[in-house]
Amino acid sequence: MSRNNKLTQRNFRAVILALLILSPTLLLAQSRSLQILEENPDARSIAMGNISLMSTDRNYLYVNPSSIFYNANKYSANINGTFFPKNDDVSGNLLYGNASAAFRFAEMHAAFIGYRYLGGQTITGQTDQYGTPGKDIKPIDWSFDIGYSIKINDKLSAFARGSFIQQKFEESNNTFSFSLGGNYRNYLYFGDTESQLNIAARVLDIGPAIESSSKVKYDLPTSAQASADLSLPLSDMNRLNIAVGGRYFLPSDATLLTVGAGAEYTYNNLISARAGYNYGENETSRTTVGLGLNIKFISVDAAYSIANDTYFNMFHMGLTARF
């Protein structure tokens, strides 16, 4: 076999394998690479219309680092996971997960560390025309992330995140990215009721394209995001949170706009019910629902996102500890 034919065969095989692995996520990702950077990392915000930037008391690094300044606990640790539909063309199940920790110090500063993972499937190696069995392929994306946030004054804060990213398919390719954002928080009064208004914006995943050994380059899914949410105490034991937000992916050959809205009702700071809707171009819209449970310093969250095609419905879980 000639060198050109071997190269063509290898490239064709890589495309086919990528389609097999990414088929559960193509509805969301279209033709952008590094789906791990696009996944909403937080079960609570998924349930509220898939708005991954909002005021929060969990998963600070990936949702809103500035929120740590408005909560009593200085330390926080979180794990979250998304379970994708089974793909019958490959073995195993595609799983997204993240873990992060946060620490507030000197009252105006906070540091964060985290890890994200996307993998779990195996493609059985194909036997070539000479009878030589191929190696099994286990595609994995992962990132190691660090973040920092500073409280400028009682209303304004800023945050940043840096990421080292590896994509492993038939070979391992690395890149890095950084993200920047700001947060505004104020108090509104409806009669004698004090409500909290939070507005945030950020740019995510600015960085160089990821490049294979064959010099094929894929741009990062750089995006711009903005949101606003309002916390409304209904009584001493009842609270309502309302959120709206949007995200726009910037790569010129794979732009995508998503806009979401959601609400959360909490009773006695113990149990929460959530629901929302996320509109997305290219048939990426989703209805979302979820529940949350708070027991002392532990929070457990569950969410279910319902796509236009039921094959793409997904289940999400989260666990948070605060100290």
C-alpha positions as CSV (number, residue, x, y, z in Angstrom):
1,M,0.0,0.0,0.0
2,S,1.4,3.4,-0.9
3,R,2.2,6.1,1.7
4,N,-0.7,8.3,0.4
5,N,-3.2,5.5,0.5
6,K,-2.1,4.7,4.1
7,L,-2.5,8.3,5.1
8,T,-5.9,8.5,3.4
9,Q,-7.0,5.4,5.2
10,R,-5.8,6.6,8.5
11,N,-7.6,10.0,8.2
12,F,-10.8,8.3,7.0
13,R,-10.6,5.9,10.0
14,A,-10.1,8.8,12.4
15,V,-13.2,10.5,11.0
16,I,-15.4,7.4,11.4
17,L,-14.1,6.7,14.9
18,A,-14.8,10.3,15.9
19,L,-18.4,10.1,14.6
20,L,-18.9,6.9,16.6
21,I,-17.6,8.4,19.8
22,L,-19.2,11.8,19.5
23,S,-22.6,10.8,18.2
24,P,-24.4,11.3,21.5
25,T,-23.0,14.9,21.7
26,L,-23.2,15.9,18.0
27,L,-26.6,17.4,18.6
28,L,-25.0,19.8,21.1
29,A,-21.6,20.4,19.6
30,Q,-22.2,20.5,15.8
31,S,-18.7,20.7,14.2
32,R,-16.8,22.2,17.1
33,S,-14.0,20.2,18.8
34,L,-13.4,19.6,22.5
35,Q,-16.9,18.9,23.7
36,I,-15.5,18.8,27.3
37,L,-15.3,22.6,27.2
38,E,-18.9,23.0,26.2
39,E,-20.6,20.8,28.8
40,N,-22.5,22.5,31.6
41,P,-20.6,21.3,34.6
42,D,-23.3,21.8,37.2
43,A,-26.5,19.8,37.9
44,R,-28.3,22.7,39.6
45,S,-27.8,25.2,36.8
46,I,-28.6,22.5,34.2
47,A,-32.0,22.1,35.8
48,M,-32.6,25.8,35.7
49,G,-32.6,26.1,31.9
50,N,-29.0,25.0,31.4
51,I,-27.6,28.4,32.4
52,S,-24.1,27.6,33.4
53,L,-23.3,31.1,34.7
54,M,-25.4,32.3,37.7
55,S,-25.2,33.1,41.4
56,T,-24.5,29.9,43.2
57,D,-23.3,28.3,46.5
58,R,-21.6,25.3,44.8
59,N,-19.2,24.4,42.0
60,Y,-17.8,27.9,42.1
61,L,-14.9,27.4,39.7
62,Y,-17.1,26.3,36.8
63,V,-20.3,28.2,37.5
64,N,-19.5,31.6,39.1
65,P,-16.3,32.0,41.1
66,S,-17.4,35.4,42.5
67,S,-20.3,33.9,44.3
68,I,-18.0,32.6,47.0
69,F,-17.8,36.1,48.4
70,Y,-21.5,36.1,49.2
71,N,-21.7,32.8,51.1
72,A,-20.6,32.2,54.7
73,N,-18.4,29.1,54.1
74,K,-14.8,29.6,53.2
75,Y,-14.2,26.1,51.8
76,S,-16.2,24.1,49.2
77,A,-15.7,20.8,47.4
78,N,-17.8,19.5,44.5
79,I,-18.3,16.6,42.2
80,N,-20.7,16.5,39.2
81,G,-21.4,14.0,36.5
82,T,-23.4,13.7,33.3
83,F,-24.5,10.3,31.9
84,F,-24.9,10.2,28.1
85,P,-27.2,7.8,26.2
86,K,-25.8,4.4,25.3
87,N,-24.2,4.2,21.8
88,D,-24.6,0.7,20.5
89,D,-21.8,1.1,18.0
90,V,-19.1,1.2,20.7
91,S,-18.6,-0.5,24.1
92,G,-18.9,1.3,27.4
93,N,-20.8,4.5,28.3
94,L,-19.8,8.1,27.6
95,L,-19.4,10.0,30.9
96,Y,-18.7,13.6,31.7
97,G,-17.5,14.4,35.2
98,N,-15.8,17.2,37.1
99,A,-14.4,17.8,40.6
100,S,-13.4,21.1,42.1
101,A,-12.5,22.8,45.3
102,A,-12.6,26.5,46.5
103,F,-10.9,28.5,49.2
104,R,-11.7,32.1,50.2
105,F,-8.9,33.9,52.0
106,A,-8.3,37.5,53.2
107,E,-12.0,38.1,52.7
108,M,-11.4,39.6,49.2
109,H,-9.6,36.8,47.4
110,A,-10.4,33.2,46.5
111,A,-8.5,30.4,44.8
112,F,-9.9,27.4,42.9
113,I,-8.7,24.1,41.5
114,G,-10.6,21.6,39.4
115,Y,-10.5,18.7,36.9
116,R,-12.8,17.7,34.1
117,Y,-13.1,14.4,32.3
118,L,-15.0,13.1,29.2
119,G,-14.6,9.5,28.3
120,G,-15.6,5.9,29.1
121,Q,-16.1,4.4,25.7
122,T,-13.9,1.9,23.8
123,I,-13.8,1.2,20.1
124,T,-12.7,-2.3,19.3
125,G,-9.6,-2.4,17.0
126,Q,-10.3,-3.4,13.5
127,T,-8.4,-6.3,11.8
128,D,-6.6,-5.0,8.6
129,Q,-6.4,-6.8,5.3
130,Y,-3.4,-8.8,6.4
131,G,-5.2,-10.2,9.4
132,T,-3.3,-8.1,11.9
133,P,-5.7,-7.0,14.8
134,G,-5.8,-3.3,15.5
135,K,-5.5,-1.8,19.0
136,D,-8.6,-0.8,20.9
137,I,-9.1,3.0,21.1
138,K,-10.3,4.7,24.3
139,P,-10.9,8.4,23.5
140,I,-10.5,10.7,26.5
141,D,-10.6,14.5,26.9
142,W,-9.5,16.0,30.2
143,S,-8.6,19.4,31.6
144,F,-6.8,20.6,34.7
145,D,-8.1,24.0,35.8
146,I,-7.1,26.7,38.2
147,G,-8.9,29.9,39.0
148,Y,-8.8,33.1,41.0
149,S,-11.4,35.7,42.0
150,I,-11.1,39.1,43.6
151,K,-13.8,41.2,45.3
152,I,-13.3,44.8,44.2
153,N,-16.1,46.2,46.4
154,D,-19.4,45.1,47.8
155,K,-21.0,45.1,44.4
156,L,-18.2,44.3,41.9
157,S,-15.9,41.3,41.5
158,A,-13.8,39.7,38.8
159,F,-12.5,36.2,38.1
160,A,-10.2,34.3,35.8
161,R,-9.5,30.7,35.0
162,G,-6.7,28.9,33.2
163,S,-6.9,25.4,31.8
164,F,-4.5,22.8,30.5
165,I,-6.4,20.5,28.1
166,Q,-5.5,17.1,26.6
167,Q,-7.5,15.3,23.9
168,K,-6.5,11.6,23.4
169,F,-7.8,9.7,20.4
170,E,-5.3,7.7,18.3
171,E,-2.7,10.1,19.7
172,S,-2.6,12.7,22.5
173,N,-2.8,16.4,21.7
174,N,-2.5,19.3,24.2
175,T,-3.5,22.9,24.3
176,F,-4.4,25.6,26.9
177,S,-7.0,28.2,27.4
178,F,-8.0,31.0,29.7
179,S,-11.3,32.6,30.7
180,L,-12.2,36.0,32.1
181,G,-15.3,37.4,33.7
182,G,-17.0,39.9,36.0
183,N,-19.9,40.0,38.4
184,Y,-22.2,42.7,39.7
185,R,-24.4,42.1,42.8
186,N,-27.0,44.5,44.3
187,Y,-30.0,44.5,46.5
188,L,-33.5,45.4,45.4
189,Y,-36.5,46.1,47.6
190,F,-40.1,45.2,46.9
191,G,-42.0,46.7,49.7
192,D,-40.2,45.4,52.9
193,T,-38.7,42.4,51.0
194,E,-35.0,42.5,50.2
195,S,-34.1,40.6,47.0
196,Q,-30.7,39.9,45.5
197,L,-29.9,40.8,41.9
198,N,-26.9,39.2,40.3
199,I,-25.5,40.0,36.8
200,A,-22.5,38.3,35.3
201,A,-20.6,38.0,32.1
202,R,-17.5,36.2,30.9
203,V,-15.5,35.0,27.9
204,L,-14.6,31.3,28.0
205,D,-11.8,29.3,26.5
206,I,-9.6,31.7,24.7
207,G,-6.5,29.9,23.4
208,P,-4.6,28.3,20.5
209,A,-6.1,25.7,18.3
210,I,-5.5,22.0,19.2
211,E,-3.2,20.4,16.5
212,S,-2.6,16.8,15.5
213,S,0.7,15.3,14.4
214,S,-0.7,15.4,10.8
215,K,-1.0,19.3,11.2
216,V,-4.8,19.2,11.3
217,K,-6.0,22.1,13.5
218,Y,-9.3,22.5,15.4
219,D,-10.2,25.8,17.0
220,L,-11.3,25.9,20.7
221,P,-15.0,26.5,21.3
222,T,-14.5,30.0,22.5
223,S,-17.7,31.6,23.7
224,A,-19.2,34.7,25.3
225,Q,-21.8,34.3,28.1
226,A,-24.0,36.6,30.1
227,S,-26.7,36.1,32.7
228,A,-28.9,37.7,35.3
229,D,-30.7,36.1,38.3
230,L,-32.9,37.3,41.1
231,S,-33.4,35.8,44.5
232,L,-36.9,36.5,45.9
233,P,-37.8,35.6,49.5
234,L,-41.5,34.7,49.5
235,S,-41.6,34.2,53.3
236,D,-39.3,33.0,56.1
237,M,-39.4,29.5,54.7
238,N,-40.0,30.0,51.0
239,R,-37.6,31.4,48.4
240,L,-37.8,31.7,44.6
241,N,-34.8,32.2,42.3
242,I,-35.3,33.2,38.7
243,A,-32.5,33.2,36.1
244,V,-32.0,34.1,32.4
245,G,-28.9,33.8,30.4
246,G,-27.3,33.2,27.0
247,R,-24.1,31.8,25.4
248,Y,-22.7,32.4,22.0
249,F,-20.0,30.2,20.5
250,L,-17.6,32.2,18.4
251,P,-15.8,29.9,15.9
252,S,-16.7,31.3,12.5
253,D,-17.4,27.8,11.0
254,A,-19.5,26.6,13.9
255,T,-21.3,29.5,15.6
256,L,-24.2,28.6,17.9
257,L,-26.5,30.7,20.1
258,T,-28.3,29.3,23.2
259,V,-30.6,31.2,25.5
260,G,-32.1,29.8,28.7
261,A,-34.5,30.7,31.4
262,G,-35.3,28.8,34.6
263,A,-36.6,29.0,38.2
264,E,-35.9,27.3,41.5
265,Y,-38.3,27.1,44.4
266,T,-36.7,26.3,47.8
267,Y,-38.6,25.3,51.0
268,N,-37.0,25.9,54.4
269,N,-33.5,25.9,52.8
270,L,-34.0,22.1,52.7
271,I,-35.5,20.9,49.4
272,S,-35.6,22.6,46.0
273,A,-37.6,22.0,42.8
274,R,-36.2,23.4,39.5
275,A,-37.3,23.7,35.9
276,G,-36.3,25.6,32.8
277,Y,-36.0,25.8,29.1
278,N,-32.9,26.3,26.9
279,Y,-33.4,27.4,23.3
280,G,-30.6,26.5,21.0
281,E,-30.0,27.0,17.3
282,N,-29.6,23.9,15.0
283,E,-32.2,21.9,17.0
284,T,-30.2,22.0,20.3
285,S,-33.2,23.2,22.5
286,R,-33.8,21.4,25.8
287,T,-36.4,21.3,28.6
288,T,-34.8,20.8,32.0
289,V,-36.1,19.7,35.4
290,G,-34.4,18.9,38.7
291,L,-34.4,18.5,42.4
292,G,-32.0,19.5,45.2
293,L,-31.6,18.5,48.8
294,N,-29.6,20.3,51.5
295,I,-28.6,18.5,54.7
296,K,-26.4,20.6,57.0
297,F,-23.2,21.2,55.0
298,I,-24.0,18.7,52.2
299,S,-26.1,19.4,49.0
300,V,-27.2,16.8,46.5
301,D,-28.5,17.8,43.1
302,A,-30.2,15.9,40.3
303,A,-31.2,17.1,36.9
304,Y,-32.7,15.7,33.7
305,S,-32.5,17.4,30.3
306,I,-35.0,16.5,27.6
307,A,-34.0,17.1,24.0
308,N,-36.1,17.3,20.8
309,D,-34.9,13.8,20.1
310,T,-35.4,11.5,23.1
311,Y,-32.2,9.7,22.2
312,F,-30.3,12.7,23.5
313,N,-32.0,13.0,26.9
314,M,-29.4,13.1,29.7
315,F,-29.2,12.6,33.5
316,H,-27.0,14.8,35.7
317,M,-25.9,14.5,39.3
318,G,-24.0,16.7,41.7
319,L,-22.7,16.6,45.3
320,T,-21.3,19.6,47.3
321,A,-19.7,19.9,50.7
322,R,-19.1,23.2,52.4
323,F,-16.9,24.0,55.4
